[in-house]
């Protein structure tokens, strides 16, 4: 079993907004939710802390995920009651609660928050122990809405936040997200200045054009794409064009492969298509594509997003739990990837990136 760094999991959102006890086994979570009918993913979860340990996930980027959407009303059906709030003040407070969840898990010994490169190196040194350490979590933010003002970035840094994407879906306070387009807002440009002072990593997933390229032009700090696939293989502006991928490679970024079926197969319709229509081999196609563009395997990782508001009704048919990510080992080996390349994709590329770009102290 190979160690995995998963660059995108919404652990706190799942715990606090789906009321999931992630310290329990996967079977227990599924049984608890079996009679729930508020969402198709109920009873079909793929992620808990014990299941991550069983699957070799040693570190993840655990997100703070909440949106400020003053222009939409839940009664109109355009917003998510578990995601969308009227203003950034409320979003900030909800986000602080999610950060507190990670802090509490650390106090309970369930996870280890990783704040520095030294934390990460020390954690990695014990991955092969007979009893590996608790899950390492690098706190990230999907959509910067909970940062109420750019000047508040320091507060979040002190809470342990180390990686931020500027937007999620549609227009946000700092940048356009998936489903919208346009430049950075003035506040977004100021936020990047604050990130530069702090050493914050910017995640370009969900950042729509032309803001995507504006970030690369005006922000000289480290960038990643935590969970993004290739538009050449899966239609839609949610995926990255070859030009975007090449720009990320040029900046030394690592791009995490996601395992949401609609990101793996063109034409997949949420709620209508069947998991039998897609397999883990589709993710390997995206790995291949990025490696061909890069000329090596140094810029691909895993950013599974397996708890991103869906379950096995929306995963490849041969992925029933997060532990099934290990099936990629044989798939990639059969395509000629060396053991060293597979190690790089599973953990080595993100380990190198974060050991380089997390603060030393």
C-alpha positions as CSV (number, residue, x, y, z in Angstrom):
1,X,0.0,0.0,0.0
2,X,1.4,3.4,-1.0
3,X,1.1,6.5,1.2
4,X,-1.3,9.1,-0.3
5,X,-1.4,12.9,0.0
6,X,-5.0,13.9,-0.9
7,X,-5.1,17.6,-1.8
8,X,-8.8,18.1,-1.4
9,X,-11.3,16.8,1.2
10,X,-14.2,18.8,2.8
11,X,-13.9,17.1,6.2
12,X,-15.2,19.9,8.4
13,X,-18.1,20.7,6.0
14,X,-19.1,17.0,6.1
15,X,-19.0,16.9,9.9
16,X,-20.8,20.1,10.6
17,X,-23.3,20.5,7.8
18,X,-24.0,16.8,7.0
19,X,-23.8,15.9,10.7
20,X,-21.3,13.1,10.0
21,X,-19.1,11.7,12.7
22,X,-16.0,11.1,10.7
23,X,-14.3,9.3,13.6
24,X,-16.6,6.3,13.1
25,X,-16.1,3.5,10.6
26,X,-17.5,3.9,7.1
27,X,-20.0,1.1,7.7
28,X,-21.3,2.9,10.8
29,X,-21.7,6.2,9.0
30,X,-23.6,4.5,6.1
31,X,-25.9,2.7,8.5
32,X,-26.6,5.9,10.5
33,X,-27.6,7.6,7.3
34,X,-29.4,4.7,5.6
35,X,-32.9,6.0,6.2
36,X,-32.1,9.7,5.4
37,X,-33.6,11.0,2.3
38,X,-32.5,14.7,2.2
39,X,-29.7,13.9,-0.4
40,X,-28.9,11.0,-2.8
41,X,-25.5,10.7,-1.1
42,X,-26.9,9.7,2.2
43,X,-25.9,6.1,3.1
44,X,-23.3,6.2,0.3
45,X,-20.4,8.0,2.0
46,X,-16.8,7.1,1.0
47,X,-14.7,9.0,3.5
48,X,-14.2,8.7,7.3
49,X,-10.9,9.0,9.2
50,X,-10.6,5.2,9.9
51,X,-11.3,4.5,6.2
52,X,-8.6,7.1,5.2
53,X,-6.1,5.3,7.5
54,X,-7.1,1.9,5.9
55,X,-6.5,3.4,2.5
56,X,-3.1,4.8,3.2
57,X,-4.1,8.5,3.1
58,X,-1.5,10.0,5.4
59,X,-2.0,13.8,4.7
60,X,-4.9,15.7,3.2
61,X,-5.8,19.3,2.6
62,X,-8.8,19.7,4.8
63,X,-11.0,22.6,3.7
64,X,-13.0,25.4,5.2
65,X,-15.9,25.7,2.8
66,X,-18.6,28.3,3.0
67,X,-19.9,30.9,0.5
68,X,-21.2,34.5,0.8
69,X,-24.1,34.8,-1.7
70,X,-26.2,37.9,-0.9
71,X,-27.7,37.8,-4.4
72,X,-29.5,34.5,-4.0
73,X,-32.4,33.3,-1.9
74,X,-32.8,29.7,-0.7
75,X,-36.5,29.9,-1.4
76,X,-35.8,30.4,-5.0
77,X,-33.8,27.2,-5.2
78,X,-30.6,28.8,-6.5
79,X,-28.5,28.4,-3.3
80,X,-27.4,25.7,-1.0
81,X,-28.6,25.9,2.6
82,X,-25.5,24.0,3.7
83,X,-23.1,26.4,1.8
84,X,-24.6,29.8,1.0
85,X,-25.0,32.7,3.5
86,X,-26.2,36.3,3.2
87,X,-22.9,38.0,3.8
88,X,-19.3,37.6,4.6
89,X,-19.7,38.2,8.3
90,X,-21.9,35.1,8.6
91,X,-19.7,33.2,6.2
92,X,-16.7,34.2,8.4
93,X,-18.3,32.9,11.5
94,X,-19.4,29.6,9.9
95,X,-15.8,29.2,8.6
96,X,-14.4,29.8,12.1
97,X,-16.6,27.0,13.3
98,X,-15.1,24.7,10.6
99,X,-11.6,25.7,11.6
100,X,-12.5,24.9,15.2
101,X,-13.5,21.4,14.1
102,X,-10.0,20.7,12.9
103,X,-8.5,22.2,16.1
104,X,-10.8,20.0,18.2
105,X,-9.9,16.9,16.3
106,X,-6.3,17.7,16.9
107,X,-7.0,18.1,20.7
108,X,-8.6,14.7,20.6
109,X,-5.6,13.1,18.9
110,X,-7.7,12.2,15.8
111,X,-5.5,14.4,13.4
112,X,-2.3,16.3,13.4
113,X,-2.5,19.9,12.0
114,X,0.4,20.6,9.8
115,X,1.5,24.2,9.8
116,X,5.1,24.1,8.8
117,X,7.5,22.2,6.5
118,X,9.1,20.7,9.6
119,X,5.7,19.4,10.8
120,X,5.3,17.7,7.4
121,X,8.7,16.2,7.3
122,X,8.4,14.8,10.8
123,X,5.0,13.4,10.0
124,X,6.3,11.8,6.8
125,X,9.1,10.1,8.6
126,X,6.6,7.8,10.4
127,X,4.3,6.9,7.5
128,X,5.9,3.4,7.3
129,X,5.6,2.7,11.1
130,X,3.6,-0.3,12.1
131,X,1.1,2.1,13.6
132,X,1.2,5.2,11.5
133,X,0.5,8.7,13.0
134,X,-2.9,10.2,12.9
135,X,-4.0,11.9,9.7
136,X,-2.0,15.0,8.9
137,X,-4.2,17.9,7.9
138,X,-3.0,21.1,6.1
139,X,-5.9,23.5,6.5
140,X,-7.1,25.0,3.2
141,X,-10.0,27.1,2.1
142,X,-12.2,26.5,-0.9
143,X,-13.4,29.9,-1.9
144,X,-12.0,32.8,0.1
145,X,-15.4,34.2,1.2
146,X,-14.9,33.5,4.9
147,X,-11.9,36.0,4.9
148,X,-14.1,39.0,5.6
149,X,-11.6,41.6,4.4
150,X,-8.2,41.1,2.8
151,X,-6.5,42.4,6.0
152,X,-8.1,39.5,7.9
153,X,-5.9,37.0,6.1
154,X,-3.4,37.2,8.9
155,X,-6.0,36.1,11.4
156,X,-6.7,33.0,9.3
157,X,-3.0,32.3,8.9
158,X,-2.6,32.3,12.7
159,X,-5.5,29.8,12.8
160,X,-3.4,27.5,10.7
161,X,-4.7,28.2,7.2
162,X,-2.0,27.6,4.6
163,X,-3.8,27.3,1.2
164,X,-6.7,29.3,-0.3
165,X,-8.7,29.2,-3.5
166,X,-10.1,32.6,-4.3
167,X,-13.5,31.4,-5.5
168,X,-15.9,28.4,-5.7
169,X,-19.0,28.6,-7.9
170,X,-20.1,31.8,-9.6
171,X,-18.9,35.2,-8.7
172,X,-17.3,35.6,-5.3
173,X,-16.1,38.6,-3.4
174,X,-12.5,38.1,-4.7
175,X,-12.7,36.4,-8.1
176,X,-15.1,34.7,-10.5
177,X,-15.7,31.0,-9.9
178,X,-17.0,28.1,-11.9
179,X,-20.0,29.3,-13.9
180,X,-18.9,32.9,-14.2
181,X,-16.0,34.8,-15.8
182,X,-14.2,38.0,-15.4
183,X,-11.2,39.6,-13.8
184,X,-10.2,39.7,-10.1
185,X,-12.0,42.2,-8.0
186,X,-10.1,45.0,-6.4
187,X,-10.4,43.2,-3.1
188,X,-9.0,40.0,-4.8
189,X,-5.9,41.9,-5.9
190,X,-5.5,43.3,-2.3
191,X,-6.0,39.8,-0.9
192,X,-3.2,38.4,-3.1
193,X,-0.9,41.2,-1.7
194,X,-1.7,40.0,1.8
195,X,-1.0,36.4,0.8
196,X,2.4,37.4,-0.6
197,X,3.3,38.9,2.8
198,X,2.2,35.8,4.7
199,X,3.5,33.1,2.3
200,X,0.0,31.7,1.6
201,X,-0.4,29.2,-1.2
202,X,-3.0,29.9,-3.8
203,X,-5.2,27.1,-5.2
204,X,-6.4,28.0,-8.7
205,X,-9.1,25.3,-8.8
206,X,-12.5,26.9,-9.7
207,X,-10.9,30.2,-10.6
208,X,-12.4,31.2,-14.0
209,X,-10.7,33.1,-16.8
210,X,-9.4,35.7,-17.2
211,X,-8.8,35.9,-13.4
212,X,-6.9,32.6,-13.6
213,X,-4.2,34.1,-15.7
214,X,-4.4,37.4,-13.8
215,X,-3.4,35.6,-10.6
216,X,-0.4,34.0,-12.4
217,X,0.6,37.4,-13.6
218,X,0.3,39.4,-10.4
219,X,1.0,36.8,-7.7
220,X,4.6,35.4,-7.6
221,X,3.9,33.0,-4.7
222,X,3.3,29.2,-4.9
223,X,0.2,27.9,-6.7
224,X,-1.5,24.5,-7.0
225,X,-4.7,23.1,-8.5
226,X,-6.0,20.9,-5.7
227,X,-8.7,19.1,-7.7
228,X,-9.0,19.7,-11.4
229,X,-9.2,17.6,-14.6
230,X,-8.4,18.2,-18.2
231,X,-10.9,19.9,-20.6
232,X,-9.3,18.1,-23.5
233,X,-10.8,14.8,-22.1
234,X,-13.9,16.1,-20.2
235,X,-15.9,19.0,-21.7
236,X,-16.7,22.1,-19.7
237,X,-15.1,25.2,-18.3
238,X,-14.8,23.5,-14.8
239,X,-11.9,21.6,-16.3
240,X,-8.6,23.2,-17.3
241,X,-7.6,23.9,-20.9
242,X,-4.2,22.8,-22.1
243,X,-3.1,26.4,-21.9
244,X,-4.0,26.6,-18.3
245,X,-2.3,23.3,-17.5
246,X,0.9,24.3,-19.2
247,X,0.8,27.6,-17.3
248,X,0.6,25.7,-14.0
249,X,3.4,23.4,-15.0
250,X,5.5,26.4,-15.8
251,X,4.9,27.7,-12.3
252,X,5.9,24.3,-10.7
253,X,2.3,23.5,-9.6
254,X,0.9,20.1,-8.8
255,X,-2.6,19.3,-10.2
256,X,-4.7,16.9,-8.1
257,X,-6.9,14.4,-9.8
258,X,-10.6,14.4,-8.7
259,X,-12.9,11.4,-8.7
260,X,-16.3,12.9,-9.1
261,X,-17.7,11.0,-12.1
262,X,-19.0,14.1,-13.9
263,X,-15.4,15.4,-14.0
264,X,-14.2,12.2,-15.5
265,X,-16.6,11.5,-18.3
266,X,-18.1,14.0,-20.8
267,X,-21.8,13.9,-20.9
268,X,-22.2,12.5,-17.4
269,X,-25.5,13.8,-15.9
270,X,-25.8,14.1,-12.2
271,X,-28.7,12.1,-10.9
272,X,-29.2,10.4,-14.3
273,X,-26.0,8.7,-15.3
274,X,-24.9,5.4,-13.8
275,X,-21.6,4.7,-12.1
276,X,-21.2,1.7,-14.4
277,X,-20.4,4.2,-17.2
278,X,-17.1,5.3,-15.8
279,X,-14.1,3.5,-14.1
280,X,-10.9,4.6,-12.4
281,X,-9.1,4.1,-15.7
282,X,-10.7,7.5,-16.8
283,X,-8.7,9.2,-14.0
284,X,-5.5,7.5,-15.4
285,X,-6.4,9.1,-18.8
286,X,-6.2,12.5,-17.2
287,X,-2.9,11.6,-15.4
288,X,-1.5,10.6,-18.8
289,X,-2.6,13.8,-20.4
290,X,-0.9,16.0,-17.9
291,X,2.2,13.9,-17.9
292,X,2.4,14.2,-21.7
293,X,2.1,17.9,-21.5
294,X,4.8,18.2,-18.8
295,X,7.1,15.5,-20.3
296,X,7.3,13.9,-16.8
297,X,5.2,12.8,-13.8
298,X,6.3,15.7,-11.6
299,X,3.1,17.8,-11.8
300,X,0.2,15.3,-11.0
301,X,-1.2,14.3,-7.7
302,X,-4.4,13.2,-6.1
303,X,-7.1,15.7,-4.9
304,X,-10.0,13.2,-4.6
305,X,-12.9,15.5,-3.5
306,X,-14.6,12.3,-2.6
307,X,-16.7,14.0,0.1
308,X,-17.7,16.9,-2.0
309,X,-21.4,16.6,-1.7
310,X,-21.8,13.1,-3.3
311,X,-21.2,9.5,-2.6
312,X,-21.0,6.2,-4.5
313,X,-23.9,7.2,-6.7
314,X,-21.4,9.6,-8.4
315,X,-18.1,7.8,-8.3
316,X,-16.5,5.4,-10.7
317,X,-18.0,1.9,-10.4
318,X,-14.7,0.5,-9.1
319,X,-14.4,3.1,-6.3
320,X,-16.6,2.3,-3.4
321,X,-14.5,3.9,-0.7
322,X,-11.5,6.3,-0.5
323,X,-9.4,3.2,0.1
324,X,-10.0,2.1,-3.5
325,X,-7.6,4.9,-4.7
326,X,-5.0,2.2,-4.2
327,X,-6.4,0.5,-7.3
328,X,-4.7,3.1,-9.3
329,X,-1.3,1.5,-8.6
330,X,-2.0,-1.4,-10.9
331,X,-3.8,0.7,-13.5
332,X,-0.8,3.1,-13.8
333,X,1.7,0.3,-13.7
334,X,-0.1,-1.5,-16.5
335,X,0.3,1.7,-18.5
336,X,4.1,1.7,-18.0
337,X,4.5,4.0,-15.1
338,X,7.5,3.2,-13.0
339,X,7.2,2.6,-9.2
340,X,9.0,5.9,-8.7
341,X,6.4,7.7,-10.9
342,X,3.5,6.2,-9.1
343,X,5.0,7.2,-5.7
344,X,5.4,10.7,-7.1
345,X,1.7,10.8,-8.2
346,X,0.4,9.3,-4.9
347,X,2.4,11.5,-2.5
348,X,5.9,12.6,-3.7
349,X,4.9,15.6,-5.8
350,X,2.7,17.2,-3.1
351,X,5.3,16.2,-0.4
352,X,8.0,18.0,-2.3
353,X,5.7,21.0,-3.0
354,X,4.6,21.5,0.6
355,X,8.0,20.8,2.1
356,X,9.2,23.6,-0.1
357,X,6.4,26.1,0.3
358,X,5.0,25.7,3.8
359,X,6.7,28.1,6.3
360,X,9.8,26.8,8.1
361,X,8.5,28.0,11.4
